[in-house]
C-alpha cells in the first residue's frame, strides 16, 4: 500500500497526528467570522465585491476556486487579508487627500504654488508622482495657508503710463465727480493732465495714479461740504497731511488768501489748495534721495589732520617730539 500523496508516512497501527487531523477540518465559526469581518472592511474601502476578495485570497494561497478553506489555511488567510486591508486603507486615504487637493487647487494661485513647491522639495512635477505622506504634507500646507506664491515686491513708481485698469479706475472717479459738481469730465481730465505735467494727448505716468486718486476723492468729498475749511480738507484727504505738509499748506493759504485753518473757503480756493497738495507731494516724490546717494555737503576742516593724528597717537615717542616742536613754534611766535 502506498502512502497518501502529501501525507507524512507513519508506522502501521499508529493513530493519525492530532494536529494534522485538526488542520484538515473546515474553518471554525470563529475563524470564518474573523475573515468575513476583514473582507467586509476591505470591500467598504475599495468598492470590490466580497466574492472577488475571496477569489483573490484563494489565489494568493495557491488554492483552486472550488477548494474550500480549511483550518490550517486560517493563519495565512488572516495575514493576507490584513495586508489587503492596510493597502486599501492607504489607497482610500490617498484618494481622500487627492480629492481635497482637487477642491483647493483651483482657488487663487494654489495650483502654481503647489507646482513650484513639489518641484523644489520633491523633484516632481505632478501630484500623481508623490507618495501618500508627501501628498498629506502638501494638503496640510494648503489648508494652513502656508503655501503661496510670494507676491512681487512693490517697486517704486516709474514713468510707465497708466495701465488700462488704472485708467478705468480714474475714469470712474472722474465721472462721479462730474456728476456731483456739474463740471464736465473733459475739464477734469484737463486739470489732471496739467497737474501731472503732460500735454493733451500724452499719457499720464503711473507714478501719479495714487496722488490723482486722492485728489479726485477729496474733491468728491468736499463737493458735499457747505462750509469747507483747511480742517475739512485735511479730513477729506485719503492720506492726511503730515505736520510739515500742514505747515506748508497753512502758510500758502495765509499768503495767497489770508485764510486761517478756520476760514471758510470758496470752491475755487478749495481746488487751488488741493492742487498745491498734489504738486508738493509730486515734487517730494521726485526729489526724494536714495540713501546710498546721500553725501556730506562739505568735509570738516579738520579731516586732513585726522589720519596724521591717528599715526602720532599710535607712537608715544613721536607724539612727545611733536608736542615739543609745537611749543617751540609757539615760543618763537610769542
Rosetta blueprint (number, residue, H / E / L):
1 X L
2 X L
3 X L
4 X L
5 X L
6 X L
7 X L
8 X L
9 X L
10 X L
11 X L
12 X L
13 X L
14 X L
15 X L
16 X L
17 X L
18 X H
19 X H
20 X H
21 X H
22 X H
23 X H
24 X L
25 X L
26 X E
27 X L
28 X L
29 X H
30 X H
31 X H
32 X H
33 X H
34 X H
35 X H
36 X H
37 X H
38 X H
39 X H
40 X H
41 X H
42 X H
43 X H
44 X H
45 X H
46 X H
47 X L
48 X L
49 X L
50 X H
51 X H
52 X H
53 X H
54 X H
55 X H
56 X H
57 X H
58 X H
59 X H
60 X H
61 X H
62 X L
63 X L
64 X L
65 X L
66 X L
67 X L
68 X L
69 X L
70 X E
71 X H
72 X H
73 X H
74 X H
75 X H
76 X H
77 X H
78 X H
79 X H
80 X H
81 X H
82 X H
83 X H
84 X H
85 X H
86 X H
87 X H
88 X H
89 X H
90 X H
91 X H
92 X H
93 X H
94 X H
95 X H
96 X H
97 X H
98 X H
99 X H
100 X H
101 X H
102 X H
103 X H
104 X H
105 X H
106 X L
107 X L
108 X L
109 X L
110 X H
111 X H
112 X H
113 X H
114 X H
115 X H
116 X H
117 X H
118 X H
119 X H
120 X H
121 X H
122 X H
123 X L
124 X L
125 X L
126 X L
127 X H
128 X H
129 X H
130 X L
131 X L
132 X H
133 X H
134 X H
135 X H
136 X H
137 X H
138 X H
139 X H
140 X H
141 X H
142 X H
143 X H
144 X L
145 X L
146 X L
147 X L
148 X L
149 X L
150 X L
151 X L
152 X L
153 X L
154 X L
155 X L
156 X L
157 X L
158 X L
159 X L
160 X L
161 X E
162 X L
163 X L
164 X H
165 X H
166 X H
167 X H
168 X H
169 X H
170 X H
171 X H
172 X H
173 X H
174 X H
175 X H
176 X H
177 X H
178 X H
179 X H
180 X H
181 X H
182 X L
183 X L
184 X L
185 X H
186 X H
187 X H
188 X H
189 X H
190 X H
191 X H
192 X H
193 X H
194 X H
195 X H
196 X H
197 X L
198 X L
199 X L
200 X L
201 X L
202 X L
203 X L
204 X L
205 X E
206 X H
207 X H
208 X H
209 X H
210 X H
211 X H
212 X H
213 X H
214 X H
215 X H
216 X H
217 X H
218 X H
219 X H
220 X H
221 X H
222 X H
223 X L
224 X L
225 X L
226 X L
227 X L
228 X L
229 X L
230 X H
231 X H
232 X H
233 X H
234 X H
235 X H
236 X H
237 X L
238 X L
239 X L
240 X L
241 X L
242 X L
243 X H
244 X H
245 X H
246 X H
247 X H
248 X H
249 X H
250 X H
251 X H
252 X H
253 X H
254 X H
255 X H
256 X H
257 X H
258 X L
259 X L
260 X L
261 X L
262 X L
263 X L
264 X L
265 X L
266 X L
267 X H
268 X H
269 X H
270 X H
271 X H
272 X H
273 X H
274 X H
275 X H
276 X H
277 X H
278 X H
279 X H
280 X H
281 X H
282 X H
283 X H
284 X H
285 X H
286 X H
287 X H
288 X L
289 X L
290 X L
291 X H
292 X H
293 X H
294 X L
295 X L
296 X L
297 X L
298 X L
299 X L
300 X L
301 X L
302 X L
303 X H
304 X H
305 X H
306 X H
307 X H
308 X H
309 X H
310 X H
311 X H
312 X H
313 X H
314 X L
315 X L
316 X H
317 X H
318 X H
319 X H
320 X H
321 X H
322 X H
323 X H
324 X H
325 X H
326 X H
327 X H
328 X H
329 X H
330 X H
331 X H
332 X H
333 X H
334 X L
